[in-house]
Amino acid sequence: MSRANQRSEQAVYPEGSASGPSGLMDVLGIAAVLLEADGRIDMWSPQAEALFGYTGDEAVGQYAARLLLHPEHRRAGMRLFAEVMETGRGWAGSFPVRHKDGSTRTVEFRTMRLTDNLGDHYALGLATDRATVQQMEREVALSSQLVTQAPIGLSVLDTDLRYVAVNSALASMHGVPAADHMGRHFREILPGAPFAAAENHMREVLETGRPLVDEQVVGRTRADPDHDHAWAVSIYRLEDQGGHVLGIANVVVDVTDRYEAAQQADRAQQRLRLMADGSARIGTTLEVERTAQELADVLVPDLADMIAVDILDSVLRTGRPDRGDGPALFRALAVKTAYPTGASEAIIAPGHLTTYHTDHPAAHCLRTRKPVLITHIDKGDLRRIAADDAAAGLLAQAGVHTDMAVPLIARDEIIGVMGLARARNPQPFDEDDLTLACELASSAALSIDNAILHQHIRTAAETLQRSLLPRPSPRRPGLEIAARYRPAVAFSEVGGDWYDVIPLGGDRTALAVGDVMGSGIPAATAMGRLRTATSTLADLDLAPSRILTHLDKITQGLDPYIATCVYAVYNPHAARLQVACAGHLPPVLVRAGRTPELLDLPTGTPLGVGGGHFETSAVAMNPGDQLVLYTDGLVETRDDPIDERLEALLRLLSPPCDSAEETCDRLLRELRGPTDHDDVALLIARARPLSRP
């Protein structure tokens, strides 16, 4: 047996007939002893030598009872041996044995009677250390209890990733009985993309031996096919004592609660980010369309895949909702999708008018002032949220599966509706999403309403401003005249800039440009009063400085308004210009064939300050010369020094254009920017020879 045991470690087995040795036998160290009928030892294995301490030479031929048992145990041992030999029934149990070193060891025995071909009987004893057996029993018991009773999922898979052991906890997670796992491949139990990565990890662990610990897997099983679950998966390679790979152990812990809590925390953080983003990005201007687009830009793609912002047309036209009985008329202001999609063709394009049928979520919001949430859209819902059947088909093709409509309410009036939908994002809208959308809609509605109100006020102020400005004749005796007024851009109020051309006796012409500090209708009204006063004073035929003195007193009565002004009188017969300035930027005189120059005039104080001293200056102005009067909105910017801007003005006037009209257009085109915050009044007078009567 000793020689056979040595050969077994190097044995080569025919393919398919046998496999390598198991490590369990080596762990137990099972000894084999063959006894003759009289109790003498006939054969002695190397494991027996390791267990009892005697070599084969020392043991073979000796009586086993004398060699292995203490005197006090021999009678009992010999009785058991006799029963086995007489009855043929095997005996199993533990028995105290004397080791060669004199110590006593408890050994686990399996004893049986053998009969050869001559009818002679022998006794075969298989023995191993009792302590080793007990340790193995404890480990097996522990493993068994752990596998069957642990609340975590445990499984063992072979090298082909087929289940060989599964505990009830894992079977419950999978929704497949434990018995139905046996022999089936991992992907048969857990099909689908979410588990393909886990299978790849298993193969990697089998190949490298490096364990994978706490890898999160999210997916759906037959236990709960309608909801995602999350598991923390740990994978270890299993090997026997000889290092042969047996398979893998898979430890699975359900962490769905932790996963959902993390998802909720992420959504809460996203909502906070969106709220902060909305506060910073919505309402940056007082332009209605831009404010609506800012709302769309904040919500797509972070909350929705597509959005439409519609405002009641009556609110845009009059500033208040129409109380009529007919269907409400909406104007689309903003549309955005997170990606190119055919669904965009089903959404009303910005600038277009539309009405919605009574079952449409927008119509419901208008009636009830409450939002509409559709978590899962069916065919009936598609027809409900779409403008018509064709639009419903486009939404279905795009995969729209959830929708919500949110009223835009400002100052307790509903001014429009915001519609949101998801298609590529698989998650349906929930109550938290609706709450977030309502909060952002509330803030945006106020910004949109402010922009609408501002637009109406601005339109009224601009209308008033233009109505108060003259429409000067392009021809006066000895003058070619051109004038322009440009209001401020949408995010600023209309100001109080004005110009005037006043006919005087003797073919003379009074030219005035002024700027009332402030904005809106009050500034435009103050400007109208000053212009009327200027026209009235001009009829008194006073010097420009005296005109400004009287205007200063009048402006003090318009408190708190202050104004700047340039007032000039041109006499074509004397080719002379008389001019006075009240805190205004200097006019430009472009002499024929010479470099344009800023007139060096006493500046004076602005009108309305009171007690100002004004001086009249006389300047020659011959035919071909050109006088440019302007307000600060033409040259002042927030970023450039005024000196540089005035130099730019002079450069644009050299060489001069062929006409005063062309000069106005050039200056406005080159000096005015799309974001300039002030309005402009521009008056250009070109001296011409007097026509003969």
VEXRO-822537 format. One line per 5 residues: number of its first residue (from 1); their letters; for each residue x, y, z of C-alpha. Coordinates in steps of 0.1 Angstrom, whole numbers. Example, Ala and Ser with C-alpha at 12.3 -4.5 7.8 and 13.67 -1.06 7.14 Angstrom:
2
1	AS	123,-45,78 | 137,-11,71
This chain:
693
1	MSRAN	0,0,0 | 29,23,6 | 41,19,-30 | 6,23,-44 | 1,55,-24
6	QRSEQ	33,70,-38 | 23,61,-74 | -12,77,-70 | 2,112,-68 | 18,109,-102
11	AVYPE	-9,88,-119 | -20,97,-154 | -57,90,-161 | -72,82,-195 | -93,111,-208
16	GSASG	-128,109,-194 | -121,79,-171 | -109,96,-139 | -100,129,-123 | -73,141,-100
21	PSGLM	-72,133,-63 | -94,150,-38 | -78,170,-11 | -103,158,15 | -86,124,20
26	DVLGI	-53,142,25 | -68,165,51 | -82,135,71 | -50,114,67 | -69,81,67
31	AAVLL	-48,51,79 | -54,16,67 | -45,-15,88 | -51,-51,78 | -54,-77,106
36	EADGR	-53,-115,103 | -79,-136,121 | -57,-139,152 | -52,-102,155 | -18,-99,141
41	IDMWS	-10,-70,118 | -6,-81,82 | -5,-47,63 | 4,-12,75 | -1,20,54
46	PQAEA	22,51,55 | -8,70,70 | -9,45,98 | 28,52,105 | 19,89,107
51	LFGYT	-11,83,129 | 3,57,154 | 41,65,152 | 52,29,143 | 69,21,110
56	GDEAV	58,-7,89 | 87,-29,99 | 78,-23,136 | 41,-30,132 | 37,-58,106
61	GQYAA	36,-92,124 | 27,-77,158 | -5,-83,177 | -25,-51,172 | -40,-51,207
66	RLLLH	-5,-53,224 | 10,-27,201 | -17,-1,200 | -38,-4,232 | -30,4,268
71	PEHRR	-36,-26,291 | -68,-12,305 | -83,-9,270 | -72,-43,256 | -101,-64,268
76	AGMRL	-127,-40,253 | -107,-37,221 | -103,-75,217 | -141,-80,223 | -150,-55,195
81	FAEVM	-125,-73,172 | -140,-107,180 | -175,-95,173 | -165,-81,138 | -147,-114,130
86	ETGRG	-176,-136,142 | -206,-117,129 | -192,-99,98 | -209,-67,110 | -186,-36,108
91	WAGSF	-180,-14,137 | -176,24,137 | -166,46,165 | -138,62,184 | -114,44,207
96	PVRHK	-83,54,228 | -50,43,212 | -15,42,225 | 9,62,203 | 45,50,200
101	DGSTR	56,79,222 | 34,66,250 | 7,92,247 | -30,83,243 | -49,95,213
106	TVEFR	-86,91,205 | -89,76,170 | -120,74,148 | -123,38,134 | -142,22,106
111	TMRLT	-137,-16,109 | -150,-43,86 | -144,-80,79 | -128,-91,46 | -128,-126,31
116	DNLGD	-103,-138,5 | -109,-165,-22 | -99,-193,2 | -125,-183,27 | -101,-169,52
121	HYALG	-112,-138,72 | -93,-106,78 | -102,-73,95 | -96,-40,77 | -94,-10,100
126	LATDR	-96,25,86 | -86,51,111 | -81,88,114 | -74,113,142 | -106,120,161
131	ATVQQ	-97,157,166 | -93,161,129 | -127,145,123 | -144,167,148 | -128,198,133
136	MEREV	-140,188,99 | -175,181,113 | -176,215,129 | -165,232,97 | -190,212,76
141	ALSSQ	-217,220,101 | -208,256,101 | -207,257,63 | -240,239,61 | -257,262,85
146	LVTQA	-242,293,68 | -253,282,34 | -288,271,44 | -297,296,71 | -277,328,63
151	PIGLS	-298,358,53 | -273,366,26 | -273,348,-7 | -246,321,-11 | -239,299,-40
156	VLDTD	-211,277,-55 | -206,274,-92 | -182,251,-110 | -156,261,-136 | -183,262,-163
161	LRYVA	-204,286,-141 | -231,260,-134 | -247,260,-100 | -237,232,-77 | -250,247,-44
166	VNSAL	-274,275,-36 | -289,286,-3 | -325,295,2 | -318,332,6 | -303,334,-29
171	ASMHG	-330,312,-44 | -355,337,-30 | -337,366,-45 | -337,350,-79 | -373,338,-77
176	VPAAD	-361,303,-87 | -362,273,-64 | -329,261,-52 | -333,227,-68 | -340,243,-101
181	HMGRH	-306,260,-100 | -286,228,-99 | -267,221,-131 | -280,253,-148 | -257,280,-161
186	FREIL	-256,314,-144 | -270,332,-174 | -299,308,-175 | -310,319,-140 | -301,355,-145
191	PGAPF	-304,365,-182 | -301,400,-195 | -275,428,-199 | -274,439,-162 | -260,404,-153
196	AAAEN	-236,400,-182 | -210,421,-165 | -213,399,-134 | -207,368,-155 | -176,384,-169
201	HMREV	-163,392,-134 | -168,355,-125 | -147,344,-154 | -120,369,-145 | -119,356,-109
206	LETGR	-117,320,-122 | -88,330,-144 | -68,352,-121 | -78,341,-86 | -82,377,-75
211	PLVDE	-114,381,-56 | -140,407,-64 | -155,423,-33 | -187,444,-30 | -194,450,-67
216	QVVGR	-228,465,-71 | -252,449,-96 | -286,465,-104 | -313,446,-123 | -345,427,-122
221	TRADP	-351,390,-114 | -381,367,-115 | -387,374,-79 | -397,410,-87 | -397,416,-125
226	DHDHA	-413,450,-123 | -387,468,-101 | -350,472,-100 | -331,457,-71 | -295,462,-61
231	WAVSI	-270,436,-48 | -235,438,-34 | -217,408,-50 | -184,393,-38 | -168,365,-58
236	YRLED	-140,341,-46 | -122,313,-64 | -124,279,-47 | -94,255,-47 | -86,222,-31
241	QGGHV	-56,213,-10 | -36,206,-41 | -44,240,-57 | -69,226,-82 | -96,251,-92
246	LGIAN	-130,238,-82 | -151,268,-91 | -162,300,-74 | -182,310,-43 | -207,338,-49
251	VVVDV	-218,359,-19 | -248,382,-26 | -262,408,-2 | -294,427,-11 | -286,464,-8
256	TDRYE	-318,477,-25 | -327,499,5 | -292,514,4 | -293,518,-33 | -327,535,-33
261	AAQQA	-316,558,-5 | -285,567,-25 | -308,573,-56 | -331,595,-35 | -301,614,-22
266	DRAQQ	-288,619,-57 | -323,631,-69 | -324,655,-40 | -290,669,-49 | -301,671,-85
271	RLRLM	-332,690,-74 | -311,714,-54 | -288,719,-83 | -317,725,-106 | -332,750,-82
276	ADGSA	-299,768,-78 | -293,767,-116 | -328,780,-122 | -323,809,-98 | -291,819,-116
281	RIGTT	-302,813,-152 | -339,821,-154 | -349,858,-156 | -315,872,-165 | -332,897,-189
286	LEVER	-366,913,-193 | -372,896,-227 | -402,873,-227 | -390,848,-253 | -355,846,-238
291	TAQEL	-369,840,-203 | -390,812,-216 | -360,797,-233 | -340,800,-202 | -366,779,-183
296	ADVLV	-364,753,-211 | -326,752,-210 | -326,746,-172 | -351,717,-174 | -338,699,-205
301	PDLAD	-320,674,-203 | -316,674,-165 | -353,668,-157 | -371,661,-190 | -362,650,-225
306	MIAVD	-385,676,-241 | -403,707,-230 | -427,733,-245 | -435,766,-229 | -468,782,-240
311	ILDSV	-481,816,-229 | -516,828,-233 | -518,851,-263 | -540,875,-244 | -514,879,-217
316	LRTGR	-488,887,-243 | -511,912,-260 | -528,929,-231 | -509,918,-200 | -539,899,-186
321	PDRGD	-557,866,-193 | -587,866,-216 | -619,858,-196 | -638,848,-227 | -658,815,-229
326	GPALF	-641,801,-260 | -610,779,-261 | -578,797,-249 | -553,808,-275 | -517,800,-266
331	RALAV	-485,812,-283 | -456,789,-281 | -425,807,-268 | -399,780,-262 | -394,744,-273
336	KTAYP	-364,722,-265 | -355,685,-269 | -325,668,-253 | -316,651,-286 | -329,650,-322
341	TGASE	-363,633,-322 | -393,631,-344 | -414,641,-314 | -403,677,-320 | -426,677,-351
346	AIIAP	-455,671,-328 | -447,701,-306 | -460,736,-317 | -431,756,-329 | -421,788,-312
351	GHLTT	-441,819,-324 | -471,799,-335 | -506,801,-321 | -526,771,-310 | -556,760,-290
356	YHTDH	-559,728,-270 | -588,705,-268 | -607,702,-235 | -590,669,-225 | -555,682,-231
361	PAAHC	-534,686,-200 | -528,723,-208 | -565,729,-209 | -569,711,-176 | -542,732,-160
366	LRTRK	-560,764,-173 | -593,753,-158 | -581,739,-125 | -548,758,-119 | -534,724,-109
371	PVLIT	-506,704,-126 | -513,671,-144 | -489,641,-139 | -491,610,-162 | -466,585,-150
376	HIDKG	-473,558,-176 | -487,569,-210 | -510,545,-228 | -526,549,-262 | -555,569,-248
381	DLRRI	-531,592,-230 | -511,598,-262 | -543,611,-280 | -549,632,-249 | -516,649,-248
386	AADDA	-511,653,-285 | -527,680,-307 | -540,654,-332 | -537,618,-342 | -507,625,-364
391	AAGLL	-489,641,-335 | -499,612,-312 | -482,588,-337 | -450,609,-337 | -450,608,-299
396	AQAGV	-455,570,-299 | -427,565,-324 | -404,586,-303 | -411,565,-272 | -427,591,-250
401	HTDMA	-439,572,-219 | -445,599,-192 | -457,634,-192 | -466,663,-170 | -482,698,-175
406	VPLIA	-475,725,-150 | -494,759,-149 | -474,791,-150 | -489,813,-123 | -478,848,-115
411	RDEII	-494,873,-92 | -523,848,-87 | -530,847,-124 | -523,818,-147 | -504,831,-177
416	GVMGL	-494,799,-195 | -485,762,-193 | -453,743,-193 | -454,707,-208 | -426,682,-201
421	ARARN	-421,646,-213 | -396,618,-212 | -388,592,-239 | -351,581,-238 | -349,585,-200
426	PQPFD	-366,553,-189 | -377,566,-154 | -413,579,-152 | -420,613,-137 | -428,610,-100
431	EDDLT	-442,633,-74 | -408,647,-65 | -402,656,-102 | -436,673,-103 | -428,693,-71
436	LACEL	-395,704,-86 | -411,714,-119 | -438,734,-100 | -412,753,-80 | -392,762,-111
441	ASSAA	-424,771,-130 | -435,794,-102 | -402,813,-102 | -401,814,-140 | -437,825,-143
446	LSIDN	-430,856,-122 | -399,864,-144 | -419,859,-176 | -447,881,-162 | -422,908,-153
451	AILHQ	-408,906,-188 | -443,909,-203 | -451,938,-180 | -418,955,-188 | -425,949,-225
456	HIRTA	-458,967,-223 | -444,995,-203 | -415,998,-226 | -437,998,-256 | -459,1025,-241
461	AETLQ	-429,1046,-232 | -414,1041,-266 | -447,1050,-282 | -449,1081,-260 | -413,1090,-267
466	RSLLP	-417,1088,-305 | -450,1107,-303 | -432,1135,-285 | -404,1138,-310 | -407,1159,-341
471	RPSPR	-406,1147,-376 | -383,1174,-390 | -383,1184,-426 | -352,1172,-443 | -348,1208,-457
476	RPGLE	-345,1241,-439 | -331,1273,-454 | -294,1266,-458 | -296,1232,-440 | -299,1195,-448
481	IAARY	-312,1178,-417 | -314,1141,-407 | -324,1128,-373 | -327,1094,-356 | -340,1080,-323
486	RPAVA	-331,1045,-312 | -346,1031,-280 | -326,1011,-255 | -324,973,-259 | -351,951,-243
491	FSEVG	-335,946,-209 | -334,983,-202 | -361,1010,-200 | -367,1036,-227 | -349,1068,-217
496	GDWYD	-356,1105,-220 | -334,1114,-250 | -348,1139,-275 | -340,1161,-304 | -357,1191,-319
501	VIPLG	-356,1213,-350 | -373,1246,-345 | -379,1271,-373 | -370,1307,-364 | -374,1341,-381
506	GDRTA	-349,1352,-407 | -344,1317,-421 | -327,1307,-389 | -331,1272,-374 | -328,1262,-337
511	LAVGD	-312,1227,-332 | -315,1210,-298 | -305,1176,-284 | -311,1166,-248 | -311,1137,-224
516	VMGSG	-334,1134,-193 | -317,1112,-168 | -339,1083,-159 | -360,1059,-178 | -395,1048,-186
521	IPAAT	-427,1067,-190 | -419,1094,-163 | -386,1102,-181 | -404,1103,-215 | -430,1126,-200
526	AMGRL	-404,1149,-185 | -386,1150,-219 | -419,1160,-236 | -423,1189,-211 | -387,1201,-217
531	RTATS	-391,1199,-254 | -423,1219,-252 | -406,1245,-230 | -376,1246,-254 | -399,1252,-284
536	TLADL	-418,1279,-265 | -386,1297,-253 | -372,1295,-288 | -399,1318,-301 | -386,1345,-277
541	DLAPS	-355,1348,-299 | -332,1346,-269 | -295,1336,-270 | -288,1299,-265 | -273,1306,-231
546	RILTH	-305,1324,-220 | -326,1296,-233 | -306,1271,-212 | -309,1294,-181 | -347,1293,-184
551	LDKIT	-347,1256,-190 | -326,1251,-159 | -353,1268,-138 | -381,1248,-155 | -362,1215,-149
556	QGLDP	-359,1222,-112 | -397,1220,-111 | -395,1185,-126 | -377,1172,-95 | -360,1148,-92
561	YIATC	-352,1149,-129 | -319,1163,-143 | -312,1168,-180 | -283,1176,-202 | -288,1197,-234
566	VYAVY	-271,1213,-263 | -290,1242,-279 | -278,1259,-311 | -291,1284,-336 | -279,1285,-372
571	NPHAA	-281,1316,-393 | -275,1307,-430 | -271,1343,-441 | -242,1349,-417 | -229,1313,-420
576	RLQVA	-227,1314,-382 | -237,1290,-355 | -244,1301,-319 | -243,1272,-294 | -245,1267,-257
581	CAGHL	-241,1235,-236 | -256,1223,-203 | -235,1194,-191 | -238,1176,-225 | -211,1159,-246
586	PPVLV	-196,1184,-271 | -210,1185,-307 | -188,1175,-336 | -182,1200,-364 | -171,1185,-397
591	RAGRT	-156,1212,-419 | -153,1205,-456 | -118,1193,-464 | -107,1193,-427 | -105,1168,-399
596	PELLD	-136,1165,-378 | -133,1182,-344 | -152,1183,-311 | -163,1218,-304 | -145,1233,-275
601	LPTGT	-174,1248,-256 | -179,1257,-219 | -196,1226,-206 | -220,1242,-181 | -240,1224,-155
606	PLGVG	-268,1200,-162 | -303,1214,-163 | -322,1211,-130 | -291,1215,-108 | -299,1252,-103
611	GGHFE	-278,1283,-104 | -259,1272,-135 | -239,1296,-157 | -242,1290,-194 | -222,1307,-222
616	TSAVA	-230,1312,-258 | -202,1304,-283 | -202,1315,-319 | -188,1292,-346 | -185,1297,-383
621	MNPGD	-204,1271,-403 | -201,1274,-441 | -218,1254,-468 | -206,1218,-468 | -198,1219,-431
626	QLVLY	-217,1194,-409 | -228,1196,-373 | -234,1164,-354 | -254,1166,-322 | -259,1133,-302
631	TDGLV	-267,1119,-268 | -244,1098,-247 | -260,1065,-257 | -242,1068,-290 | -207,1067,-276
636	ETRDD	-208,1056,-240 | -203,1019,-231 | -197,1001,-199 | -163,987,-210 | -146,1014,-231
641	PIDER	-132,1048,-220 | -152,1077,-233 | -121,1093,-249 | -116,1062,-271 | -153,1062,-281
646	LEALL	-152,1099,-290 | -121,1092,-312 | -140,1064,-329 | -168,1089,-336 | -144,1113,-352
651	RLLSP	-129,1086,-373 | -163,1075,-387 | -170,1111,-397 | -139,1113,-419 | -143,1113,-448
656	PCDSA	-179,1125,-445 | -208,1107,-462 | -226,1122,-492 | -257,1130,-471 | -268,1136,-436
661	EETCD	-290,1105,-438 | -261,1083,-447 | -241,1098,-419 | -268,1089,-393 | -270,1053,-406
666	RLLRE	-232,1049,-405 | -229,1062,-370 | -257,1040,-356 | -245,1009,-374 | -208,1012,-363
671	LRGPT	-212,1026,-328 | -243,1009,-315 | -241,974,-302 | -268,947,-296 | -265,950,-259
676	DHDDV	-262,988,-255 | -282,998,-224 | -291,1034,-233 | -312,1051,-260 | -299,1075,-286
681	ALLIA	-310,1107,-301 | -289,1118,-331 | -293,1151,-351 | -271,1160,-380 | -273,1193,-399
686	RARPL	-253,1199,-431 | -249,1235,-442 | -260,1242,-478 | -259,1273,-500 | -290,1293,-497
691	SRP	-312,1290,-528 | -319,1322,-546 | -355,1334,-546
